[in-house]
Amino acid sequence: MYYELRTYTIKPTKLADWLALYRSHCLELQTEHLGKLVGFFTTEFGEANQVVHIWAYESLDERIERRAKMAADPRWAEFGRLNKELDAVVHLESRLMRPTGFSPLQ
């Protein structure tokens, strides 16, 4: 199992707008294409204005295939256009991780 941890840093005062856009135009789309959403979070302490979400994949090939199908979906292009117009994302960091043998997430 692989877990993708994606962290978005959002401009101050735009967090609520970005979350609303994501919920209305992207959550269903990504859930349909990417599969297993493990969690979706905003930071409470530490670096402010961050959104973190985690997706689970059986393999790296599955991730590549799922993301390619999503990229071909016109709804993804529409979300990209709206996201660009909102101009809220400052930085994106994506990490692929594998659980240790003693992790509760396998």
Steps between C-alpha positions, in 0.01 A plus 500: 500500500616852420372823651519834327515794737419826323548830681370824354596836647221749437520880497377665821126581489442257208484171691120495532459589131739226391332239719158599359633471143659163574184365660273618219719417197769252598420272795255277313722497192812399690315243707362347181839485329754465779309257719577486868513832680663429836457849644461869424629755749576866563778605733407609849854563627829539319511653154170678445270479199588147399278226364624142522339200340606137482411248228570125510614289203576131469799573276685776319355373172149539641577860597636580153196344331246672726661844469522466120127423479423796721719729289298399192168587666364841385383570855865498608583765241206708623618474859849602385360807327296604804792428732725721288242780503470482879880530521510361853770231491847619594678163515433130448705219646426137417659203674459130427548288809499132592393388846742322729432142601351617830283780362126463559454610138613218272 
